[in-house]
Amino acid sequence: MGNLDEMIRIVLVDDENLVRAGLRMIIESDPRIEVVGECADGRAAVSMVASMAPDLVLMDIRMPVMDGLLASEEILRADPGQKILVLTTFNTDEMVLTALKMGASGFLLKDTPPADLMNAINQVAAGRTMLSESVTKQLISVAGSRPESSRRNLALEKLGVLTGREREIAVAMARGYSNQEIAQQLFISLATVKTHIGRVLEKLGMDNRVQVALCVFESEVR
């Protein structure tokens, strides 16, 4: 969904009724956003998303029956284009990396201010990825702490298939810049940026900007 003037249809997934009620209240304060369904476990989420095809899924991680990571994996396997914004109280290296590598569009903590949550929903619905500042710092830290053999060399090998311009685009994507910001910084047209991004994703065999960001962080290319 790229046009923010259109309605954004959301499925809420969290095992706590009060949390879902609070999120719904915040989200539906924007008349352009509609919560079309909610459920309390990952298995129900997989079924609901398949039947409702929402624009975005707001997904908790720790839930009964099936956790949010497994649910996200099943959802994305069925529809790689589905946008999933992970919202949780648990900010651990393993969870963040697992969620993002499988193709989640963003990762925010539950103590994220309402205004930032709404911004993240709008950005992810528009096709951008969204990481909280703490998560971005964490990714950089995790990348920097990994052994050389499993970190930098493999990532550099992946990025080696890109042209110089495509690598510039990949670094800009990792820094969270929008297409318009990339165009302005590199003095190229918006259409050219979109073309380059498509080629970067195709060459790297990746589905979204977050996966590109992880690769750039691990390569230590700046």
N, C-alpha and C positions, 0 to 999 in steps of 0.2 A: 504494500500500500504506500504510494509515494505522495499522494495529495492530502495534505493535512486539513483541507476543507471538507473531506469526506468523513463519514462516521468511522470511528475506530471501534471494532467489536472485540471484546476481551473475555477470556475465560479465566476465572480466579481459581487457583488450586492451593489450598492450605487446610490443614487438619483442625485448626482452631476457629470455631464459629465467630468469636469476637474479632479475631484478626481479619477474617473475610468481611465481616460487617464494617469494620473500620476502613478497610481498603476500598470497599464498594462506595462508602460515603465520600472518601477523598476523590476517587476516580470519577464518579458521576457528578462531581461538582462542575466538571467541564461538560457542557451540553453536546460536545462533539464525540464524547466517549460513552460507550454503552457496555455494561457487563451483561453478556448474553447467557452466561452459565457459570456455575461454581460447584466445586466438589472438594472432598476432604481426603482423597488418597490418589496415588499415582495411577492405579489401575483404572479408576473411574475417569481420570483425566484423559488417558489414552483414548478411551471410548468416546468421551464427550468432544474432544478436539476433532476426532475423525468424523463425527456426525455434524458438528456445527461449523467447522472450518473457520475459526475466528481469525482476526488479523494478528492477534497477539495473545500469548499465554503468559500469565503472571504465575510463576511456579515456585512453591516452597520446596525445600530439599528433604527435611526430616518429616516423614509421614508414614502411617501404617499401610499395610497391604503391599504397596510398592512405593519406594522413595522417589523424590523428584528427579534424581539423576537417571534412574532406570526409565522412568516415565518419559523424560525428555529424549532419551536415546531411542525409545520405541516410536515416539511421535516424529522425530526427525528422520528416522529410517523410512517411515511411511511417506513423509512429506518433507524433504530437505529444505524447502523454502519456508516452512513454518517458523515464525518469529517467537522465540521464547526468552522472556526476561526473568532471570532467577532472582528471587528475593528471599533472603534468609538471615537468621541471626548467627549462623555459623560461618566464620570467615577463616577457613583453613586452606593451606596450599593445595592439598589434594582435591578438595571439593571445587575450588576455583578452577584449577587447571582441567579437571575432568569435565566440568560443565562447559567450559569454553572450547576445549578441544573437540568435543562432540558436536559443537555447532550452535550452542546457545548464543543469542544476540547480545546479551548483557548480563551483568551480575551486580546486584545492589544489596546492601545490608538493610535490615528492617528498621534500623534507626535513621535511615535516609529521610531528610526533611520532606514533607509533602510536595513542596514546590519542585524539588529535585526529582522526586518520583514521577511527577506529572511530566516533567521535561524528558525524563528517560523514556516514558511510554510514547510520547510524541516522536522522539528521535528514532526509537527502534521501529515504530510503526512506519516511519518514513524511509526505512531501509538502512539507517545508521546503526552502529553498535554503540553500546553504552557501558562503561565501567566506572565505578566510583573511584575517587582519587586514591583511596586506601587500597583498592584492588589493583589499580595500575602500578602503584609503588610496590605492591607485593609481587606482581609478576616480574618486575625488574629485579627485585631482590632474589626471587627464586631462580631466575635465569642466571644471575650472577653467582649463585652458590652451587651450581651443578658442575660435575666433573667436565673437563675440557672435551673428552672424547664423546660424551653424550649430549653436549650442549652446543658449543660454538661451531665445531667442524660440520656436524650434520646440518645445522641451520644454514651455514654458509654454502654448503653444497646445494641445498634447495634453492637459495637465492641466486646461486650462480647461473641458473637458467634464464634469469631476467636480463634485459638490456639495462644500460645505465639509467635511462629515463624511467623504466619500469621499477627499478630499485628505488629511485627517488620517490615514486608514487607509493611504493610499499612502506617506506619509512614514514611518509606523511600520513598514510592510513593508520600506522601504528601509533602515531602521536594524536590520533583522534580527530584529525582535520576533516571537515566536510568536503564534498566535491568542489563546492564554490571556493572554499579557502585554498584547496590545492591548486585550483586554476589560477587564482590570484597570485599565489606564491611562486608558481612556476611559469607564469605568463603564458598560459595556454588556454584554449577554449574549454568550456564545460563539457562539450561533446568529446573532445580529445581525452579529457580526464576519465570519462566514463569508459571510453574505449580501452585506455590503458589499464583501468581497474579490472575490466573483464579479462584482459590478457594475463594480468598478474594472477588472478584467481584460477584461470584455466591452466597456466603453466605450473603453478604450485599445487594444483589438484585440491584446492580449498574451496569452501562454500561461502565464507564471509570474512569480514574485516578483522574480527577478533582472532581468527586462526592465523591470518597474516601478521597481526601484531605479536602473537606469541612467537612466531618464527623470527621476526625482526629482533625482539627482545633477547631471544636465545643466541642469536648470531652476534649480538653486541654491536651491530651496525647502527650508527646514529647519523 
